[in-house]
Amino acid sequence: MVNFAVLHFMKFIRTRPSVFCALSTSTRGLAVAHLGQSPAMRVRLVPALSNNYMYLLIDESTNQAAAVDPVEPDKIISAASEERVRIEAVLTTHHHLDHSGGNKDFVQKHPDVPVYGGDPRIAALNNEVKHGDTFRIGKLDVRCLFTPCHTSGHICYHVSGSDDEPGVVFTGDTLFSGGCGRFFEGTAEQMYRSLIDVLGTLPSTTKVYCGHEYTASNLTFAAHVEPQNEIIQKRLAWARSQGAKNMPTIPSTIGDEFTFNPFMRVKDPEVQKHTGCTDPVAVMGALRAEKDNFKA
């Protein structure tokens, strides 16, 4: 059964006077969300720009935190102040300015905070990482996953509080809910490896926190690819309902994505039939080319 996330969200949200704001077509007015994960770990969503998501990753046991893609640093710093946590690191998924553009300002305010990332083009980078590198935020274990294609140095961050929990993954612009990033600096083969061989091998219950609120438009394309897929139809209706209520559509899970995300379903016969290809890498390329020009 698909995890529609809304019950999880409502269970852990902390209502504040500033929580419910006007929402147009952007994330600027989205409710600031507190998304519970485990007794040790919590993720706070902080909307930014027109449709970006920044995140505050919190270790509850130490009150230490990391800022993920803090493109609007004052907002994430304010969120940390509200939570009474210390930001000990910046996790940057890739060099595009809508993700790394706030790093220099953040470091000017907090010069001792390490900035992690996998690409020397990332602003204010001082801790370059590669696939498999690990470090800690408080007692939380962070593992770096190299996922090139959208950019050549893209890193996703898998975080867990203990060995027996699936944790969360911050996917930037590699994996979106219902979609994936454009292939700006890579190939279909790279995206296949990033989605299927790297992210797709995480535990199915791993929560996915992506870089943008694109879910409804992504699922509109998914419904075009698989018009008979009832899971997609239900998820699309839910995503539209969330938007109407000024609520985010994240997190999903890795397992969820395999049921409705066409870019995770490149081995499925119906998706292959739609593209006219049987090789999963060719299916990936065909889907991306079609999505790039798709209009609902």
N, C-alpha and C positions, 0 to 999 in steps of 0.2 A: 504494500500500500504506500502511496506517495506521502511523504511527510510534508504537509502544507505549511508548517512552521508558524502559522498564526497563533495556535494555542500556546506554543512554546514562547512566542514573543509576548503575548498578553500575560503569561504567568510571571515573566521576569521584568516587565517594564515598571519603572518607578515614575510615577506621574509628578511633574513639576509644573509651575505656572507657565513656563516657556515651552512645554512639550508640544501642544497642539497648535500648529500655525497654518497659515494659508499655503496651499500648494497649487502651483500652476502646472507646468509640464516638467518642472525641474525638481531636484532634490533639495533646493534651498529651503523650502518650507516643511520638509519631512520632519516628523516627530523624531526628536533625539532619543534613540533607543538604548535600552540596557538589555542586552541579550545574554541570558545566563547560560553557562556551559557546564560547569561543575562546581563543587565546593571550593576548588582552588583557583578557577579561572573564570573571567568574565570579559565579554567584549562589548564595548560601547560604540555604537555607530554615531558618526558625526558627519552630516551632509556637508558638501562643499561645492563651490562653483555652480554649474548648471545641472549636473547629474552625477557628480562624483561622490564616492564614499571614502572618508577617512575613518580610521578605527583607533580606538584606545584599547589596547590589550592589557588587562589588569590581572596581576597575581594577587589574589585576595589575602594570602598568608603573609605577604611582606609589604603590601601597598606599593609595590614597584610596578611600573607600566612601560609599555612601548607605544610609540605613535607610528601608525602605518600610513604611509603616503600623506603626510601632513601638509598638503598644498596650501591650506589656510592656517598657518601656525597659531594665530591668536585664538582661533576657535578650539583647537585641540588643547592648547595650554589652559584655556578657560574650563574645558571639560575636565581636565586633570585636577584643576583646583576644586571644582565642585565635588569630584570623587575623593579628594584628599589623598591623591597618589602622586608619586614622583615619577616623571618620565625619565627612564634610564637609557633609552635607545630609540633611534628612528629606523624603521624598516622600510626601505624603498624598493618597490617592485621593479621599476624601470625608469629610464631617463626622461621620458616625455614630461613636458613642463606641467601638465595637469596632474602629475603625480609627484614630481621632484621639485617643482618650482618654488615650494616654500622652505626648502631645506636651508638655504643660506640665511634667511631671516630667523629660522628656528635656532640655528647654531649661533647666531649673533646674540640671541637671548640666553642660550644655554650652551656655552662653548665647550663644556666638558662631555657632552652627550655624544656617543658614537653614532655614526650614520652608516648603516649597513646597506649593501647593494652589490649587484654583480656586473656593473658596467661603469667604466671610468668616466663616462659622460654624465653620470648622475651628479647633480649639484651638491657640493660640500661633502662628497663621499670621503670617509676616512677609514672605513673597514670594508675592503672589497672581499666578497665571498664567492665561493664556487659550489657546485653541486655536492651535497653531502656534508658541508660544513655545519657545525652545531655550536650553539652558545646558549646562555640562559638569561632569562628575564626573571629576576627573583628565583623562584623554584620551578619556573616553567621551562621546558626544553623546547628550543627552536631549532628546526632542521631546514636547511636551505635546499630548494629544489630548482635546478636549472631547467627553464622552460622556454627556450628560444623559439622565435617565429615572429610574434608581434614586434618585438625588438630582439636584437641578437644577444643581448645580455640580460634578458628578463629572468627574474628570480621569484618563485613563490615561497611562502614561509609556512611550514607545517609546525603547529604548536601543540604540545600535550603537557598535561600536568602530572601524569603518571604512566607507567608502562601498560596499564590495563584499560586505558581510555583512548578513544579514537582521536580526540582533539579537534582542532580547527585548522583550516588552511586559508591563507590570504592569497588570492590568485591574481590580483591586479587586472591586467587586460589580456591574460591568457585564457582563462575560463570565466565566462559570465553565466548567470543562470539562464539556461536555454540557448546559449550561444557561445561564441569564442571571439577573440580579437582578430582584426584584419592582419593579413600576412605582410606587414610593412617591410620587414627585414629577414624574412625566412620563407620556407617552402612548406608545401602540404605534408611532406614527410616529417619535417620538424614538428609541425603542429600535431600530427598523429602521435608522435613519440611523447610530446609534452602532455597531451590530453589522455591518451590511452595507456602508455607505458609508464608514465610518471604519476600524474594525478589520479589516473584511473585505478592504480594499484593501492591507493590509500584505503583504509577501512571504509566500508560503504556508508557508515554512519558519521563520517567526518563532515563537520559543518563547513560549508563553502561561503567565504566572504569575498565578494568580487569588487572590482573597482568602480563600477557604474551601475546605475539603475536603468537597465535596458531590457528587463525581463519581458514586459508585455510585447514590445516590438520583436524580440527574439522568438517568442512563442507564436506570434502571428506567422512568422516564416516557418517555424516548425510545423504548424498546422497545415501550411501549404505543402510541405514535404510529405507529411503523413496525415492526410485528411481523415482517415479512419481511426486514428489513435485517440481513444477516449481519455487517456491520461493527459495528453497534451491539451485537449479541449477543456478539461476540468481545471488544469493548471492555468491556462490562459484566462479563463473566467475568473479564477481566484486572483490572478495578478491584476486584472482590470479592477476588480473589487477593492483590492488593496490600494491602488492608486486613487480611486474615488474617495477613500477614507483617509488619505494622506498618510498611508502606512507603507513601509518598505516591503519588498518581496524577498529579502534575504534574511537569514541564511537559507540556502538549500542544503542538500547533502550530496556527496559523491554518488550514492545509490540513487537518489532522486534524478540526478542529471542523466544517468544511463536510461531512464525511462522516458524522458521527454526532450532531451537536447540532441538535435540531429548530428551535431559534430562529435558527440559521444556514442552515437548509434550507427557509425559508418559500417559496421559489420551486419547490420540488420537487413534482411532481404527487402523490406519495403523501402527503406532509404536507398539501397542500392538500385532498386527498380526505378525509383524517381530520377536518379542521376544517370542511369544507363551504364553504370560502371559496377564491376564486382570487386576490383582491388580496393581495399579500404583506404589506401593513400589517395588513389584516384578519386574515390568518393569524397574524401575530405576536400580535395582541390576543387571538384565540381560544385560542391555545396558552397564553398567560400566565394567562388566566382559568381554564382547565382545570387547569393545573399548580398554581395557588394552592389548589385543593381536591382535588388528586389524592392518593389513598391506594393504595399497591400492594396 
